[in-house]
Structures are given as structure tokens and as C-alpha cells.
Amino acid sequence: MEHQFQQQPPQQGRKTKSMEQQIPSGQDNDQCEENRVENETLTYMGWQKSSHPPLSKVQRSDHDFGLRLPQFAEESRRLLVAVTNDTSGNDFIDGLRTEEVQVRLGFRFVGTLGEMLRRARVELASQADEMNDKFAFLEVLQGYDFPVLNGILRHGCSIASGAMAEVDVETDFAMNFSASQGLGPNYVLRSPGSLHDQYLGQLNIPSSRSARGIRIAVVDSGYEKTGILSGFLDLVNPNNKTELDNFGHGTAMTSIISDVATGADVFSVRASDQGIHVSDAMLGVSAASFHFQADIVNLSFGLPLAQSCSVCGATSGVSKVFYRLLRSLSEKPISPDGPPILVAATGNDGVASGFDAPAAWDFTVAVGAINHSTNRSSFSNYGTTGHGQYIMMPGGEENRGAATEWIGEATRKCYGTSAAAAYASGVFALYMANPSYSILSRASFLSQVLAKCQPCTNQNAAEHGLGYLPYK
């Protein structure tokens, strides 16, 4: 995560910006229980773009909320669904596709993960629906996440026969680099005052280096320069084929990685424009894995371990749906070399209570930030216990919110655990291209490379993990 960015407060879910909110007459957005009806016949408005005639009346039970379908002219939010990819799970997904269920429960079925990826022209997209878990995206009217979510789970119980699918349904939360502004355009890695070259020396990166043959995908806000990368995929606007970054964060991370891992095939997946949500991250990581078949996927963003619902006030745990996606990708890799190495930033809140997700999950490489003295950067999160792949890399420093060490700049200076993750991705690529390591399995590779870590200043495992990772 780029520490420069101001974190948005936890949001209820993703908004479709082109839509305008409409709440049923006489109802308050925050009063879910007042939407309950008993033995009442309600009329629902059909989809404006539906090829089917709308169901004009549906008899409701006394356990259902008085909801209606979000129309295309309204503001909506996404819900994310994960099920086991077996008969019961597929029956559950197929049930959500039916117009009767959508009308009765008040949501619109957008598509499975594979269907969403195909619409974005992602190669090998069908593989997304053949993993151990299967995923789907829904849309609900703003303010109705909670009742619709519970209605879906009740519906699953009502249709269960024999073994019940392991179902998770959750709102689409914003992740940590969501903000109204980013680094800005025209990022320069070696701007005046940038410590990039000093950090290369700290990591023992040789001037003559090559990561040729290694594929690195950066899931972020895009890339602003043309003719440099090995590939660019725009999930925000699939019709766009030209490199684009309106935020600046993706350009900075990609620039760091490309300079460290000289000669590598670096790909940019533009998963979001100004701010990333869990659904964007799911689509982005999937595209990096299927479309680009990346060896390394850089994830310089994160989700705090607790999110609050603005409607009911409940506090959720970390995204189980996103966890299940990354776990599924690691269990059934597309590349013959094995699953990609997922490199994730720990977060920039300076807390000792643990990392943001996905860095908190032990199948990722969690990366915190150190400064030029190999002290933990003051903003770098730490404290997740038992994470066997937690390392530190250069990420800059700040004093009272102002950068004192940084890695290049555009309108604003670049520093944070985002940059630390980018350095880690680049160093992993150099090791992976080395003949001594290229023959190893992914698990053996990580084990042997992470053993190269060196102690930080006042090294202790809780704060610094394994230490920082130089090259050789």
C-alpha cells in the first residue's frame, strides 16, 4: 500500500457510480427491520434491460423482507458468493440465477467469476469456474446488503438436500489504497532525493542483473507509459488496449519492480481506477493467474482485518470469499511450474495488532517496510503471529505524516509497504531466474530463498519476521 494515500472509512460495499439511489417510499435506508412484511403481496419492477417479462407479483412469507430489484438507473452494491465447486455448490449457484429467486430476494445475478473474466476478455477464463471453490457476483440496492445476504443464506438452507454447500456471502468492501487522490501522473523513480539507488545497494542488487524469463503481474491501478511492459490488461474498461493509470499507484509499483527485475516480463492488470474493492482484487488476481500465467503476483493493497457495516453496525472478520479464491488458486495452479508467489503489503497504519489481508494469510509472502537503517518504518503494520513468510523490505519513512525517505515521486512522494512489496517481487524474480533456484518447486524455492534473509536492526520475530531479503 502506498502510505501517501488516506484510508477511507470502512464502506458497506461497492457503489455503481452511474446509478442513483432509490429507496422504497416511506422506508428509511437504515431501518432494515421496518422493511419486514407479513402475508403481503408486493409488486416488483422488472429489469429495464431484461429480455424476460417482469414478474409483477410475488407472494411473500412472513420471514422475507420487503425488497425489490435494483434497476439499472439506480445505485447498487455488490455481494460476493463462494461455494464448494461440487453438486450442492453448483445447485446453489444455479438457484441464484433464476429470475424468481432474484425477484423474491431482491438482487441481480451478475455472473460467476469465470463469466465476469470472459466479459473482460481474459484468456483461460473458464479455468476460474473449475477450481475447488466457485464464485459469483450479485448486485443489490444500496442499503439492503444485510437483509439480502441473510435471505440468500436462508434460501440455501431451504433448498439443501443431503450435503449442504459450504457457502460464504459477504458485501464488497473497499480495500486500503482507496482514496480520492493517488501519486498523480508522470512518476519518476529516480527523482531528486529518491533513495531507490541506495535501497538497491542495501539489498545487494548488482548493476548487471537479469530476471529474463520470469513473469511478474502487478494487480493495481494500471500503468501510464506505453511500449515498456510485456502486457497490459484493463479490467475497468475491457475495450481499452492502451496503458492507462489515473491514480499513479500502479505506475510507481510497476516501475520499481521493472527496475529491480531487469529483463523480466512485467504485466500490468488495471483492476481499479481510483480505489480498489475486494471484487476488483478477485478479478485482478485471477487475470494475473490465468491470462498472464504469472510466476509472481504483486498485491500492494490490503483489507483491514475488521470491517464495520454502516447499516447494522456489525463488525465482520476478514473477507472469507477473497481468502477462498486465493486458496483455490494455490490449490489448482494454471502454470506447470506451480501456483504464483503472492507478494502482499502488510499495511500502513503502524499497528502492532496484525497485517492487512491478504498479507495476513500464510500462503502469501507478507512484506513490511524498513528504512535505510533497517529499522521498521514507523507506519509499517506488524504483529501477526505464526506467519512463516513475513519479511521486511525498503519502503521509506515518515515523520508526523511527512515523507523523510521516499522512492521516486509524481505529484506526491512514494513510500509505504506498497513499495516494500514491489522490492520483494523484484528480488524474488532475480532469484527465480538464477539457475541454482529455477529448477526448484515453488515450496522449495520459497524455503531456500527466505533462508537468505538478514536480521534488521534490533531484530525480533514479532516486529521483523525473518528480516530483510537481499539478493545472494
SVG drawing of the C-alpha trace seen along z (x, -y; Angstrom):
<svg xmlns="http://www.w3.org/2000/svg" viewBox="-51 -17 78 54">
<polyline fill="none" stroke="black" stroke-width="0.4" points="0.0,0.0 1.2,-3.5 1.4,-5.2 0.7,-8.5 -3.0,-7.6 -5.6,-8.5 -7.5,-5.4 -11.3,-5.7 -13.5,-4.7 -14.9,-1.2 -17.7,-1.1 -20.8,1.0 -19.8,2.1 -19.1,1.2 -21.1,-1.5 -22.0,-1.5 -21.3,-5.2 -23.7,-5.6 -26.6,-4.6 -28.8,-6.8 -30.2,-5.6 -33.9,-5.0 -35.4,-3.7 -39.0,-2.3 -41.5,-5.0 -41.7,-5.7 -38.8,-3.5 -35.5,-4.5 -32.3,-3.2 -31.1,-2.3 -34.2,-0.6 -33.9,2.9 -36.4,4.4 -39.1,1.9 -39.0,3.5 -40.4,6.7 -43.9,7.7 -46.3,10.3 -48.5,12.3 -48.5,9.4 -48.4,9.4 -45.8,7.0 -45.2,5.7 -41.7,5.6 -40.4,3.6 -38.7,5.7 -35.3,5.2 -35.2,2.3 -32.9,4.4 -34.4,7.8 -35.3,10.0 -37.9,11.6 -41.3,10.1 -41.1,8.9 -42.7,11.0 -45.4,8.4 -46.4,10.0 -44.7,12.4 -46.3,13.8 -44.0,13.1 -43.7,15.2 -43.6,13.6 -39.9,14.2 -39.0,12.2 -38.0,8.5 -39.9,6.1 -37.2,5.7 -37.2,5.0 -34.8,5.5 -32.2,2.7 -32.8,1.2 -30.1,0.0 -31.0,-3.6 -30.3,-3.1 -27.2,-2.9 -26.3,0.6 -23.7,2.6 -22.1,5.9 -22.4,9.1 -19.7,11.8 -20.5,15.5 -18.3,18.5 -19.4,22.1 -17.7,25.5 -17.4,26.5 -19.5,29.7 -23.0,30.7 -24.5,28.9 -22.5,25.7 -23.4,25.6 -27.1,26.2 -26.9,23.2 -25.4,21.0 -27.9,22.2 -30.7,21.4 -29.4,17.8 -29.6,17.4 -33.4,17.9 -35.5,14.8 -38.0,15.9 -35.3,16.1 -33.7,12.8 -37.1,11.1 -38.1,12.7 -34.8,11.9 -34.1,8.6 -30.8,9.0 -29.5,9.2 -27.2,12.1 -24.2,10.6 -22.2,13.7 -19.7,16.3 -16.1,15.4 -15.4,17.2 -18.2,15.4 -17.0,12.0 -13.5,12.7 -14.7,13.8 -16.6,10.5 -13.3,8.8 -11.6,10.8 -9.4,12.7 -7.8,15.8 -8.3,19.2 -11.2,17.5 -13.2,20.8 -10.5,22.1 -11.9,19.8 -15.1,21.9 -13.1,25.2 -11.3,24.6 -12.1,26.2 -14.3,23.3 -16.7,21.4 -17.5,17.7 -20.4,15.4 -21.1,11.7 -24.5,10.2 -25.9,6.7 -28.3,5.3 -30.0,2.0 -28.0,-0.3 -28.7,0.2 -30.0,3.7 -26.8,5.7 -27.7,7.3 -31.3,8.4 -30.5,9.7 -27.4,11.6 -29.5,13.2 -32.2,14.1 -29.7,15.8 -28.4,17.9 -32.0,18.8 -32.7,19.8 -29.6,22.0 -30.9,23.8 -34.4,24.3 -33.1,26.0 -30.4,28.1 -30.8,31.8 -28.2,34.1 -24.8,32.4 -25.1,28.6 -22.6,26.5 -20.1,24.5 -21.5,21.1 -20.0,17.7 -21.8,14.5 -20.4,11.0 -20.5,7.4 -17.9,6.0 -15.7,3.9 -13.2,1.2 -9.6,2.0 -6.8,-0.2 -5.5,-2.2 -9.0,-3.5 -8.7,-7.3 -9.7,-10.3 -6.1,-11.0 -3.1,-9.0 0.5,-9.7 -0.5,-11.6 0.8,-11.4 4.4,-11.4 6.0,-9.3 9.8,-9.5 11.6,-6.6 15.0,-8.5 13.6,-11.9 15.8,-14.3 16.0,-12.9 14.8,-9.4 16.6,-6.7 15.9,-4.0 19.6,-3.5 20.6,-3.5 17.9,-0.8 19.3,1.3 22.7,1.2 21.1,2.1 19.6,5.2 22.9,6.1 21.3,5.8 24.1,6.0 24.3,3.4 24.5,6.3 21.3,8.3 18.7,10.2 15.3,11.7 14.8,12.8 12.1,15.4 10.2,14.6 6.7,13.4 5.5,10.8 2.0,9.4 1.1,6.2 -2.5,6.0 -3.1,2.3 -4.4,-0.9 -2.7,-0.4 0.4,-1.9 0.8,-5.2 3.7,-4.7 3.4,-2.9 5.7,-0.5 7.6,0.7 5.6,3.6 5.2,7.1 1.4,6.9 -1.4,4.7 -5.0,5.7 -7.7,3.2 -10.4,4.7 -12.0,1.3 -12.6,0.8 -12.0,4.0 -12.3,2.1 -9.2,0.1 -6.0,1.6 -3.6,-1.3 -1.7,-1.6 -3.6,-3.9 -3.3,-4.9 -5.4,-7.7 -4.2,-7.1 -0.4,-6.7 0.0,-3.9 0.2,-1.1 2.8,-3.0 5.0,-3.5 4.9,0.2 5.5,1.4 8.4,-1.0 10.1,0.3 9.7,3.9 10.8,3.4 14.0,1.7 14.9,4.3 14.0,7.3 15.6,6.1 14.7,8.2 11.6,9.8 8.3,9.9 6.2,7.4 2.5,7.2 0.0,4.7 -3.5,5.6 -5.6,2.5 -8.0,3.8 -9.4,0.4 -9.3,-3.3 -9.3,-5.4 -10.0,-2.8 -9.9,1.0 -12.6,3.3 -12.5,7.0 -14.3,7.9 -11.7,5.9 -8.9,7.7 -10.6,11.1 -10.8,10.3 -7.3,8.8 -5.6,11.8 -7.5,14.2 -6.5,12.3 -2.8,12.3 -3.0,16.1 -5.0,17.2 -4.3,14.5 -0.7,13.8 0.2,17.0 2.4,15.0 5.2,16.6 4.9,13.7 1.8,11.5 2.3,8.2 -0.5,7.1 0.3,3.7 -3.1,3.2 -4.9,4.7 -8.1,5.1 -8.1,4.4 -9.0,7.4 -12.2,5.8 -14.8,4.0 -18.0,2.4 -21.4,2.4 -22.8,-1.1 -26.4,0.3 -26.4,2.7 -23.1,1.8 -21.9,5.3 -18.1,5.9 -17.0,8.6 -13.9,10.7 -11.6,10.6 -13.1,11.5 -13.7,15.2 -14.5,15.1 -11.2,13.5 -9.4,16.0 -11.1,18.9 -10.2,17.5 -6.5,17.2 -6.6,20.6 -8.2,22.1 -5.6,20.6 -2.9,22.1 -4.5,25.5 -5.1,25.7 -2.4,23.7 -2.6,23.0 1.1,22.8 3.0,26.1 5.6,24.5 3.1,24.3 1.0,21.5 2.2,18.0 4.0,16.4 1.6,13.9 3.5,10.9 1.4,8.7 1.9,5.5 1.2,5.6 -0.4,2.2 0.5,-1.4 -1.4,-2.0 1.6,-1.5 -0.3,1.0 1.1,3.9 -2.1,5.9 -1.5,7.6 -1.3,7.3 -4.0,6.4 -5.3,9.2 -4.2,10.9 -0.7,10.4 -2.2,11.9 -2.7,15.2 0.2,17.6 0.1,18.7 1.3,15.2 4.6,13.6 3.9,10.7 6.1,7.7 6.6,4.9 8.7,1.8 12.1,0.8 14.1,-2.5 17.7,-2.9 18.9,-2.0 17.0,1.3 14.7,0.2 11.0,1.0 9.3,-2.0 7.1,-3.8 4.0,-3.2 4.5,0.5 1.9,2.9 3.2,5.9 2.1,8.4 0.6,11.3 1.9,14.3 2.9,17.6 3.3,16.2 6.2,18.2 6.8,15.9 6.9,12.4 9.8,10.3 10.9,6.7 12.0,4.6 12.8,0.9 9.7,-1.2 10.8,-4.7 10.0,-6.6 7.9,-9.5 7.8,-11.9 4.4,-13.3 2.9,-12.4 5.6,-13.9 8.0,-11.7 11.6,-11.7 12.6,-8.8 10.9,-8.0 11.2,-6.1 10.5,-8.5 7.6,-10.8 5.0,-12.2 2.7,-14.9 3.4,-13.2 6.3,-11.2 6.1,-7.4 6.7,-5.5 4.9,-2.7 4.6,1.0 3.4,0.9 6.9,0.1 8.3,2.7 6.2,5.4 7.4,4.2 11.0,4.5 10.3,8.0 8.6,9.0 11.7,7.8 14.2,9.7 12.1,12.9 12.3,12.6 16.1,12.3 16.4,15.4 13.8,17.3 15.9,16.5 19.1,17.8 19.8,21.4 20.5,22.5 16.9,21.8 15.0,22.1 14.8,25.8 13.1,25.9 9.4,26.3 7.6,23.3 7.6,24.5 11.3,25.4 12.1,22.1 10.5,20.1 12.0,22.1 15.6,21.7 15.3,18.1 13.7,16.9 16.5,18.6 18.7,15.8 17.0,13.2 19.3,11.0 18.4,9.5 17.0,6.0 18.2,3.5 17.1,4.9 15.7,7.9 12.8,9.7 10.4,12.1 7.2,10.3 8.3,7.0 10.5,8.0 9.6,11.6 12.5,13.3 14.3,10.0 15.0,8.4 15.8,10.2 19.0,9.2 20.0,10.8 22.5,13.5"/>
</svg>
